[in-house]
Amino acid sequence: MKLYSTNNKALRVSFQEAVFNALPQDKGLYMPEVIPQLDPFFIQNIQQYSLQEIALTVASALIGDDIPKADLKKIVDDAINFDAPVKFLNAETAVLELFHGPSYAFKDFGARFMSRVMGYFSQKGDQLLDVLVATSGDTGGAVALGFLGVEGTRVTILYPKGKVSKVQEEQLTTNGQNIRALEVDGTFDDCQALVKEAFNDTELNSVLRLTSANSINISRLIPQTFYYFWAYAQLKAQGISEVVFTVPSGNFGNIGAGLLAYKMGLPVTHFVAGTNVNDTVPRFLRSGSYEPKPSVQTLANAMDVGNPSNWVRIQDMFDGDLEHLRGMISSYTYDDVATEQAMKELYEKYNYIACPHTAIAYLASEAYRRDTPGTYASVFLSTAHPCKFPDAIDEAVFAKVTLPKGAVDLSNKPKLATDLKVSYEDFKAYLLASR
């Protein structure tokens, strides 16, 4: 597998190099030199395969000989050891539940796969691998649990102070061992900017072996394609072959993975991006002018992103063709009032308890259905377990949430976090002090 930078298509690096470097020096993002097309026979008969078999087929097509298939199978079987079921709310609307992994969020797919790929490529005796990750909520917990105890790695998680839920913060700050948490007095965008600056710091990279666990890392994007194929397989088993996916979108890695699956041959009719009031991409799709703005805190905190990193990958997949993008992606934006109403509606109408991100996806899927009637199955993604959002969900409804055992255990562990100002000099000093 060879990859180029979105800022330099003449550049070519190996998959291993892209995994460990994460971010090209030119500040682009890595993309496959060629997006492989899956065998049409596989797609036509996809309902006959298990999630793990589908994941191995997709990963093999993308990664090629960089990881022998037998070794890749071990990685997939170990990383993707939980389900992602499609559950119908009515005859035409379904939810794809992506929170059945250990951190109760869709990011378990990416974090677990990535940690095992890095472990595979790392050799004993190699320099310690420092994994940096900025999180707006769910990424950090998934990465922490994915890398916890992985030999030869050390994870530093930056999260915005007061802007993640209690359970999310506990997943970030109660691990110890090789997991460190920095509580940044700023926004997610500030955290992300600090991480990006570290990767572009020549001096820092000369003494530390840095890599990223954010969705800017290609090894996190690849496994997120798996559940789109798996959802289609579940629909195909029920005789459904036309689907519109609605994705709650913040940093746009999740919908980016769906579009990559589409480019590989998954027959998706359309994608819908649901956002909170951090609406940089919806505004761009309307106006054609990309104008990032500072992120605003909302109930759907994992989507509080003012300058989505992965949007450049999506534009790259469509060669910057705005009209083509508009033909494949619709977008809708909702504030907290609408989000709360959607959570209430899902419970009262379907007895379904959803997190704020899922509620936004539901609203966007309903809006697209009204705007574009048809016979397709409308599948919206549920990206996190409702147990992670006690302050966002109505108290009486939240009382009916069944807490996973792990979430109960977290509350009894001490918080381990270091305060950090929005200062690259302080962040760099912290990293250098612990070499």
Stockholm file with secondary structure:
# STOCKHOLM 1.0

chainA/1-435         MKLYSTNNKALRVSFQEAVFNALPQDKGLYMPEVIPQLDPFFIQNIQQYSLQEIALTVASALIGDDIPKADLKKIVDDAINFDAPVKFLNAETAVLELFHGPSYAFKDFGARFMSRVMGYFSQKGDQLLDVLVATSGDTGGAVALGFLGVEGTRVTILYPKGKVSKVQEEQLTTNGQNIRALEVDGTFDDCQALVKEAFNDTELNSVLRLTSANSINISRLIPQTFYYFWAYAQLKAQGISEVVFTVPSGNFGNIGAGLLAYKMGLPVTHFVAGTNVNDTVPRFLRSGSYEPKPSVQTLANAMDVGNPSNWVRIQDMFDGDLEHLRGMISSYTYDDVATEQAMKELYEKYNYIACPHTAIAYLASEAYRRDTPGTYASVFLSTAHPCKFPDAIDEAVFAKVTLPKGAVDLSNKPKLATDLKVSYEDFKAYLLASR
#=GR chainA/1-435 SS CEEEETTEEEEEEEHHHHHHHCSCTTSCCEEESSCCCCCHHHHHTGGGSCHHHHHHHHHHHHHGGGSCHHHHHHHHHHHCCSCCCEEESSSSEEEEECCCSTTSBTHHHHHHHHHHHHHHHCCTTSCCEEEEEECSSHHHHHHHHHHTTCTTEEEEEEEETTCSCHHHHHHHHSCCTTEEEEEESSCHHHHHHHHHHHHTCHHHHHHSEEEECSTTSHHHHHHHTHHHHHHHHHHHHTTCCCEEEEEECSSSHHHHHHHHHHHTTCCCCEEEEEECSCCHHHHHHHHSCCCCCCCCCCSSGGGCCSSCTTHHHHHHHTTTCHHHHHHHEEEEECCHHHHHHHHHHHHHHHCCCCCHHHHHHHHHHHHHHHHSCCSSEEEEEECBCGGGCTTTSCHHHHTTCCCCHHHHHHTTSCCCCEEECSCHHHHHHHHHHTC
#=GC SS_cons         CEEEETTEEEEEEEHHHHHHHCSCTTSCCEEESSCCCCCHHHHHTGGGSCHHHHHHHHHHHHHGGGSCHHHHHHHHHHHCCSCCCEEESSSSEEEEECCCSTTSBTHHHHHHHHHHHHHHHCCTTSCCEEEEEECSSHHHHHHHHHHTTCTTEEEEEEEETTCSCHHHHHHHHSCCTTEEEEEESSCHHHHHHHHHHHHTCHHHHHHSEEEECSTTSHHHHHHHTHHHHHHHHHHHHTTCCCEEEEEECSSSHHHHHHHHHHHTTCCCCEEEEEECSCCHHHHHHHHSCCCCCCCCCCSSGGGCCSSCTTHHHHHHHTTTCHHHHHHHEEEEECCHHHHHHHHHHHHHHHCCCCCHHHHHHHHHHHHHHHHSCCSSEEEEEECBCGGGCTTTSCHHHHTTCCCCHHHHHHTTSCCCCEEECSCHHHHHHHHHHTC
//
